Amino acid sequence: MTVQTLVFAFVTFLHDLFTVIWMGGLIVTVISYLPSLKKALGPGPQVKKVMSAFQNRQSIWVYISMGGLILTGLLLSNRNPEFDSLFGFGNAYSVALSIKHILVILMIGITLYRSLILSRPQAVMTPEKEQLSFKLLIINVFLAVAVLFSSGLVSALAKPFSG
């Protein structure tokens, strides 16, 4: 096994780990954690308090994962001979990768808006803002699923690794 193969495996591992922390965390939060929390505690301030504490802690990991995904994604993209450019549409591989990048940029924007604008400490969380935040969370879950699907397409279209 070559050093190049080990480096590629490590970068891929980190990319997958960052994906699980951010996107997997989003999906699990919506389909399991939040419904269980509401069922166990009922509607009310306890759910909001727990979710706020959870989001504060998770946001640190999400920010780290965003940066890690950008860095490892750039390293992985450049490795394939089908790679045109960062937002190239010259072949099927580049189209799938560009769509994935666009979806991730949308997710980053939504995440930053939810955490830095809607949920900032001095902001008053009105019912309307809470509803908007929840809708944006759901949109991000759907985008995460789309990112995972486009990632599968990118992998299926990638040229085999030689080395």
Secondary structure, DSSP 4 states (H G I P E B T S, - for coil): --HHHHHHHHHHHHHHHHHIIIIIHHHHIIIIIHHHHHHHH-SSHHHHHHHHHHHHHHHHHHHHHHHHHHHHHHHHHTTSTT---TT--SSHHHHHHHHHHHHHHHHHHHHHIIIIIIT-TTS---HHHHHHHHHHHHHHHHHHHHHHHHHHHHHHHSPPP--
